[in-house]
């Protein structure tokens, strides 16, 4: 049998399995809303700033599907009232919470993939037309079938956010249309559809996850805890299904695992990081600041 044909059949089988599982899980959740004597599904949403909301979801089901999810949500209309920004840690490593406080952010999540030994992003990053990092071994990595850093978080000069399929480093270096570009991945959703993902453990195993997503009217920053008994974590196929349930049309994965962190001003770290030392020091964060905040170049 042709190898590519076999991979295609295998992929659609896996997608169908998780789609059915997701549907059954939703039916189960709807049922638990009417049950008594056992708290299985808890959702709490609060407003933390103008147009910015934080939702905490705790799922403790008898099926064993345990999750702890945090969602930041705000309008995507040219970021008029809130500004989504990205900042490189100047001393190579720092905690998401410490960097966010330094720049007087309202909320933040950890950012892109970085070199855990020497610091610095391993993918392309530019801000204000200045290239700060280029993708490590760019031509070699992109030639591999398992290459998954294929997404681009782009904020243009009009402060519109796009989640794109990544172009080459040289394309962004030549273009003057972008205010901020950060490559990460993989791309999870495009135009409301789940994209095919590589059949590798990074995709198929359950881990803590951080991602950014866009619906027709809103932007989402999401963390999914994992690696503990009260939070199973998600594989990326499950995360795709969950984002579609939220109504997202475009989504890109960020660094996860022990890096997964969400911080909110006056509340602190709201998830439970899985790193053995607690909150992990990282090299980059995505943060939400008010338009009147000081410049963070």
N, C-alpha and C positions, 0 to 999 in steps of 0.2 A: 504494500500500500504506500502511496506517495506520502512522504513525511509531513509536508505542509498540510496536506488534506487531513491527516491524522490529528495534527495539532489543532486545526480548525474545529474538527468534530469534538475533540477533547475540551476546547475552550467553551464551545456553546453548551456542552453538557454541564460544565461547572457553573456557567452563568445561569442556566436553567435551574440547577440545584439551589443556588443561593436566592434566586428570584422566588421560588416556591417557599423556601425557608423564611424569607422576609415576609411574604404574604401571610403565612401561618402565624408568624410572630406578631404581626399587626392585629390579626384576629384575636390572638391571645390577649394582647394588651387591651383591646376594646372590651374583652370579656372581664378583665380584672378591674376595670373602672366601676363595675357594678357588683363586685364581690365585697364581702364583709369579713372582718376579723383578721385580715392579712394584708398588709401594705406592700404592694408589689410594684407600683409605678408612681413615681412622685416627680412632678414638674413644678418648678418655681421660677417665675419671671419677675424681675424688678427693673425699674428704670434707674440707670446710674448717671446719666447726663442727658442733655437735650438730644433727642432722637436716638440715643444709644441704650440698648436693653441687654441684660444678661439673663440667660436661661440656664438653669441647672436641672439636669435630668438624671434621676437615680432609678435604675431598673434592677430589681432583685426578684427574679422570677423562679418558680418551681421547676422550670425547664432547664435551669442552669445558665441561661443567657444573661449574665450579669454585666451591667455597664454603668459607668459614671461619665456623663457627657456634659461639657460646658459650651455654651454658644454665646458669642457676642454678635449682635445684629444691629445694623443701622442703614439708612437709605443710601442708595447708590447714585442719587442725582447729583453728579459732579462734585460730590464731597463738599457741599456748600457749608454745612454746619459742623462737620467733623472732618479731620484730615487723617488719612491712613498714610503712615510714613514708615520708612525702614531705616535702621541705623546700624552701622558697623561699630562693634566694640573696639575702642581705640587701643586698649591694652591686650587685645587678642581674645581674652576670655572674660566674661562677666555674667552674672546671673540676669535672667530676663527681668526680674523684679528690680534689681539695682539699677540697671540701665534705664528702665522705664521711669523710675523715680528721678534719676539724674536729669532727664529731659522733660520732667513734669507731665508725663503722659497720663491719660485717663485710664487706659487699659492697654494690654500688650499680650502677644504670644511669642514663643520662640520662632525663629525664622528659618533660613535655608541650611543646607548641609555644609558642614565645615570640617576642617582637618583637626581631629581631636588631639593631635600631638603638638602641632605648632600654631594652631589657630588659622583663621582666614577661611573664607568660603571656597568651595571646590568648584563653584559654577560662576558664570558671568554675573557681574553686578556693576551697575553704573548709576550715577546720580548727578543731576545738573550737568549733563554732557561730559562728565568725568568718569573714565573707566577706573574702577577701584580693584576689581578682580576679573581675571579671565578664566574660562573653564579649564580645569586641569586636564592635560592630554586630550584636548578637545577632539581632534580628528580621529584619534584611536578609539575613544569611548563611543563616539557616535556611530562608528562602524559596526559595533556589536549588537546582535539581536536583543540582548538583555538590557541595553542602555535605557534607562528610565528617567533621566533628568531632562525631560523633553518639554517642560512647561516654562512659560514666561509670565511673571507678574509684571504688568506694565501700567504705570500711571503717566498719562500724557501731559503736555504742557497746560492743558485746560483742566487738569485734575480729574479726568475720567479714568476709571479703573477698567482694565481689560485683563482677561486670563487667556493667553494665547498658546498655540503650539510654538515652541521656541524656534527662532531663526538663528543664524550663525552669530558668533561673537562679532565678527567683522561687520555684519549688517547693522547691529546696534551702535557700533563705534562710529559708523558713517552717518547714521540717521540722527537728525536733530529734533525729532518730533516727541521724544520721550523725556519726561522729568525723572523717572525712576524705572529701572529694569532689574529684575532679579530672576535668574533661571533656577528652577527647582523641578520637582516632579515625583511621580509621573502625573500627566494630565489625567484626571479621573472622569470628568464630564465635559462634553462640548456640544452646545446647542441642545441640551436636554438629554443627550444619549451617553451611555457609559461606553468609554473607549476600551478596546482590547488591551490587556496588560500582559506583560511577560510572565511566563510560567516559572517563577523563581520564588524562593522562600520569603524574600522581602515582601512579595505581593500576597502569597497564599497563607502565610503564618499570621496569627493574631498578635498585634503589638499595640502599645499606645500610639496614637496618631494625632497630628496637628494638620489642619488644612484651611484653605481659603476658598470661598465659593460665592457665586453671584446668582441671584434669582432675577426675575423681571424688574423688581423694585428695590431689592435689598442686597447688602453685602454681609457675609457670614465669616467669622473667625471661629473655628471649632477645635476643641480638644477632646479626645477620647482616651480615658485612662486605661491602663492594662497592667498585666504582669502581677496581679494580686488576686486573692480570692473574691474580693468584692467588686472587681472590675476585670472582665475577661480581655478587653481590647478587641479590635476588629482587624480582619484582613482587609485588603484594599477592595476586594469584590463586595464585601459586606458594607464597606464605607460608601462605595458607589451607590448601592441600593438605598442606603440611609439618606444620602444627599438628594437622590431623586424624590424620596418621600417628603423631604423638606421643601420641595419645589425648586431646587437649584437647577440652573441650566449649564453653567460652567463651573469647574472646580479643579484645583491643583493641590496635590499633596505637598506638605512641608516636611522638614526634619521631624522625626517622631522618636519613639523609644524613650530612653532616659532623658531626652531633651524636651519632651512635651511639657509645656508650662503655659498656664494662663494666669495673668496678674491683673488686678483691678485696684485702682486708687481707693484708699480707705478700707479696702477689704483684704488686700494682700493676695497671695497665691491661692486661687480658688479651686484648683484641681489638686491631685496628690501625685507629684512626680515619682517616677519609678526608679530613678537613679539610686544607687545604693547609698549615696551621700545626701540624698534629698534633692533639692533643686539643683540642676546641673548648670554650670557656667557654660555659656555658648558664645558664638562669635557674631551673631546678628539677631535682631528682633524685628518684628512688625508691630508697630504701636499706633494707637489712636490718640491724636492730640487735637486740642481745639485750635481753630484758625488763628487765634490770638496768641498762641504759645510762641516762645522764642524759637528762632531758626535752629534747626538741628542738622545742618550740613556736616 
